[in-house]
């Protein structure tokens, strides 16, 4: 593999953030490559959302370096993050109930032809993006108010692709969804990876992480506390990294994380 191929699409090195006397993040490192889903996990208050907000330009670190494609960058605002190819879906989704799917996808970025909204072109792009995610939304003209929670999450994920991003951050995308709705959203995440994006997935759910992530990065008390390969790490190893508990010696044969059906508590 060439040196260029090993350069992560997103790298965060030595990231530190304080809120007064509280150390939210201390010397945190994170790398995510193209075609990779990295799950960012940890207990409440571990610093996951703070790190996500730094990637997204909502917060700026007190110390540390953010690199995209190996080049140091500054991300002072969400607009700057978008210009660098970073898209984020936070838990509140920020969708408009009174608008249809297409209008939500292009909100604030409407396509125009001779100063007039080009609804036909926007609908065509919306259909193409939803197809690329294997979405089951019945129509791009469906009002958001008629969609399920899972379908609304699909719209929020689809909206990230309008700006042709390279890095997507998803903050608890399956929280409060049914099993069927969760399965659809996980399919979208797999499709993002297949499209060549680098995906940061914040989740408390072991099943979801097992289903789509390639690697798990654990934060504990604002610090790195483990980098685990999903295919080979056990449930106990992940929980130990999250809680700080000592790990028992691994038996000769153990069930890999991908075969576990247990979820850690939210």
Secondary structure, DSSP 8 states (H G I E B T S, - for coil): --HHHHS-SEEEEEEEEEETTEEEEEEEEEEE-TTEEEEEE-STTSSHHHHHHHHTTSS--SEEEEEETTEEE---SHHHHHHTTEEEE-TTTT--TTSBHHHHHTTT---EETTEE-HHHHHHHHHHHHHHTT---S-TTSBGGGS-HHHHHHHHHHHHGGGT-SEEEEESTTTT--HHHHHHHHHHHHHHHHTT-EEEEE-S-HHHHHHH-SEEEEEETTEEEEEEETTT--HHHHHHHHHT-------SS---GGG-------
